[in-house]
Amino acid sequence: MKTFQNLYIKLNNDSIESFIEKITQNCNENWQRDFEREENAKYFREKAFSFKYTGKNELPNAGLTLFEDENGIWYVPNIIPTEMKELSIEEYNKLLVDFKVTLIEPATQNTPVFINLTPDEVSLEDVVGKEAANALKLFSSLANKSTGNSHPNDKNRWFEFLVAAQKSEKKPSFEMLKATLIEQGWSEEFAYDLAFEFEHGQELLDFIKKTDPIKNGA
């Protein structure tokens, strides 16, 4: 499933000011430093460095800002279009890749700086792990797709998926699970219903886990 990419920058004791200066020197007719946006960030008492894209190719004009997280990693939390309401996943990722290739990568030469760009695709297994992903595959492959999970055997296999997914620290989004179910042969209607059931099922299992006196050591 296509997903928004993330860019992370680990300085490894390099100076953020000198690194940003190198990035700024790499600016060209497409990418410029956005000092006005940086001034706005100061109102929130955050150190931030902003850049804007005003290219003339297929990519839309947009702006992005580098912020630092609690672990000292610099990252791009979002890319904001300046002439449209929102960016598609493809547009967003292309802008982020262009920013990385054009400005970031040249600035890392002969420095200890490490950059990481996450993949543009993510699978259910990447999120919930192999056990839960295999449980869903088994459910989908054996279920009667004209009746959903109403048959007792199908319902049991669905519950097995819910329990396996509950063990994972991460949970798939509604859209991701729905898309995965459609890929596994479910109609859009049943995929919607099952994804909706999943969210409520996880809430119930999380509640049971929190209130179980044995598991909580009571």
Residue, then its C-alpha position, 0 to 999 in steps of 0.5 A: m500500500k502506498t504511504f507518505q514517506n518520512l525523512y529523518i536526519k541524525l546529525n551525529n554531533d555535527s552543528i545544525e547551523s552549519f548543516i543548514e547553511k550548507i543546505t541553503q547554499n544548495c538552493n536553486e531556482n526550484w528550492q529557496r530558504d523560507f525565512e518568513r516561515e521560520e520567523n513564524a515558528k519562533y512564536f511557538r518557541e521552536k527552532a525550525f528551518s523552512f524551505k519552499y519549492t517553486g519549481k516549474n515542472e510537474l511538482p506543485n509549489a509547496g513548503l516544508t519545515l525541519f523540526e527537531d524531536e525529543n531524541g535530537i533527530w531532525y525531521v519533516p513533519n509535513i509538506i504544505p501545498t501553497e496553491m492547492k488544498e492538499l497533495s496526493i501521496e505521489e506528489y508529497n513523496k516526489l517533493l520530499v525525494d526532490f528535497k533530499v536529493t537536491l538539498i540534503e544529500p549534497a550537504t552530507q558530503n564529508t560530514p557524520v550526518f546520517i539521513n533516512l528516507t522511509p519506504d513509499e510502500v508499507s504492508l500489513e506485515d510491516v505494521v502488525g507483524k507476521e503472525a497477525a498478517n498470516a492470520l488475516k491471510l488465512f481468514s481471507s483465503l478460507a472465508n465465504k466472501s459472500t457472507g463476511n465473517s458470519h459463519p462460526n469457522d470464519k468468525n473464529r479465524w477473524f477473532e484469531f486475527l484480532v487477538a494476534a493484532q492486539k499483541s502488536e504495538k502498532k495498529p493498521s489504520f482503517e484505510m490500510l486494513k480496508a485496502t488490504l482486505i480488498e487486495q485479498g478479494w473482499s468487496e469494498e462493502f465487506a472490507y469497510d465493514l470488517a475494518f470497522e469491526f476491527e477497530h471496535g474489536q481492538e478497543l474491546l481487547d485493549f479494555i479487557k487487557k487493561t482491566d484484567p486483574i491477573k495480567n495487571g498483577a493484581 
